[in-house]
């Protein structure tokens, strides 16, 4: 587990994203869902723009809060990250119980 500003290249290098096998980006719960999801979109764009990360075979998983914002990720980075909508998953699990 690492923390820092995921939008800065120096922070991405500090946590060794270029050698990681998996990057999991959790949403900021304290923010409004749209604002938190916008931060996640910016983070995916920062990872995609990071030259040392581009050639890696790292699996990227991104958490979003609003199911409507899930469609933004294929627009900015097609086939780059797996997007998980936690509220949707929790709702489905609760229905099944």
Secondary structure, 3 states (H helix, E strand, C coil): CCCCCCCCHHHHHHCCCCCCCEEEECCCCCCCHHHHHHHHHHHHHHHHHCHHHHCCCCEEEEEECCHHHHHHHHHHCCCCCEEEEHHHHHHHHHHHC
